[in-house]
């Protein structure tokens, strides 16, 4: 969940007792702007929060990665997704998906 200037994550600590722990991360003004128009996709195995662009399709499709330890963002752009713009949709994003299991 994104508040105005912070990222709040609820972490399940004890499933048997339904015990949750709240973790808050204060974002810089630039970080607040970056997460405002993105949707939460998940987390990587290295603990980075993955965000996908939210809104109307454009020529640029990218994923943003927020490193919880360093408080930094990086953005990865994808090419070759022009057909999604014509369909007025944005691509669905799945973490840890592999088309060919030989790569695993």
C-alpha positions as CSV (number, residue, x, y, z in Angstrom):
1,X,0.0,0.0,0.0
2,X,1.3,3.5,-0.9
3,X,0.6,6.4,1.3
4,X,1.5,9.9,0.3
5,X,5.2,9.7,1.3
6,X,5.7,6.2,2.5
7,X,5.5,2.6,1.4
8,X,3.7,0.4,3.9
9,X,4.1,-3.4,3.8
10,X,2.2,-5.8,6.1
11,X,4.3,-9.0,6.7
12,X,2.8,-12.2,8.0
13,X,5.0,-13.3,10.9
14,X,3.0,-16.2,12.3
15,X,0.4,-17.8,10.1
16,X,-0.9,-20.0,12.8
17,X,-1.7,-17.1,15.1
18,X,-2.5,-14.6,12.3
19,X,0.2,-12.2,13.6
20,X,1.1,-9.4,11.2
21,X,3.9,-6.9,11.4
22,X,3.8,-3.4,9.8
23,X,6.9,-2.2,8.0
24,X,7.0,1.5,6.8
25,X,9.5,2.9,4.4
26,X,9.7,6.7,4.0
27,X,10.0,7.7,0.3
28,X,11.9,10.7,-1.1
29,X,9.7,13.2,-3.0
30,X,10.9,11.6,-6.3
31,X,10.1,8.2,-4.9
32,X,6.6,9.4,-4.0
33,X,6.1,10.6,-7.6
34,X,7.4,7.3,-9.0
35,X,5.0,5.1,-7.0
36,X,1.9,7.3,-7.4
37,X,1.2,6.1,-11.0
38,X,2.3,2.5,-10.5
39,X,0.7,-0.7,-9.2
40,X,2.3,-3.2,-6.9
41,X,3.3,-6.4,-8.6
42,X,5.2,-8.2,-5.9
43,X,8.7,-8.7,-4.6
44,X,11.8,-10.3,-6.0
45,X,13.8,-13.0,-4.3
46,X,16.3,-10.3,-3.4
47,X,13.7,-8.2,-1.6
48,X,13.0,-5.5,-4.1
49,X,9.4,-4.2,-4.5
50,X,8.3,-4.5,-8.2
51,X,6.0,-1.8,-9.6
52,X,4.3,-1.7,-13.0
53,X,3.1,1.4,-14.8
54,X,-0.6,2.2,-14.3
55,X,-2.8,4.0,-16.7
56,X,-3.1,4.5,-20.4
57,X,-0.8,2.5,-22.8
58,X,2.2,4.4,-24.2
59,X,5.2,3.7,-26.3
60,X,7.2,3.0,-23.2
61,X,6.6,0.0,-20.9
62,X,8.8,-0.4,-17.9
63,X,9.0,-2.0,-14.4
64,X,10.3,-0.1,-11.4
65,X,12.2,-1.8,-8.7
66,X,12.5,-0.3,-5.2
67,X,15.3,-1.6,-3.0
68,X,14.1,-1.6,0.6
69,X,17.6,-1.6,2.1
70,X,19.1,1.2,0.1
71,X,15.9,3.2,-0.6
72,X,16.8,3.4,-4.3
73,X,14.7,2.9,-7.5
74,X,15.7,1.5,-10.8
75,X,13.6,1.3,-13.9
76,X,13.9,-1.4,-16.6
77,X,12.4,-0.5,-20.1
78,X,11.0,-3.2,-22.5
79,X,10.9,-2.9,-26.2
80,X,8.7,-4.7,-28.8
81,X,5.4,-4.3,-27.0
82,X,3.9,-1.9,-29.6
83,X,0.8,-4.1,-30.2
84,X,-0.4,-3.4,-26.6
85,X,-0.7,0.3,-27.4
86,X,-3.0,-0.5,-30.4
87,X,-5.2,-2.7,-28.1
88,X,-5.5,0.0,-25.5
89,X,-4.3,-2.3,-22.8
90,X,-1.2,-2.6,-20.6
91,X,0.7,-5.9,-20.4
92,X,0.1,-8.1,-17.3
93,X,3.2,-8.6,-15.3
94,X,4.1,-11.9,-13.5
95,X,7.2,-12.4,-11.4
96,X,9.3,-15.5,-11.7
97,X,7.6,-16.7,-14.9
98,X,9.7,-18.6,-17.4
99,X,8.5,-19.6,-20.8
100,X,11.0,-22.4,-21.2
101,X,11.8,-24.4,-18.1
102,X,15.3,-25.3,-19.5
103,X,16.3,-21.8,-18.4
104,X,15.5,-22.6,-14.8
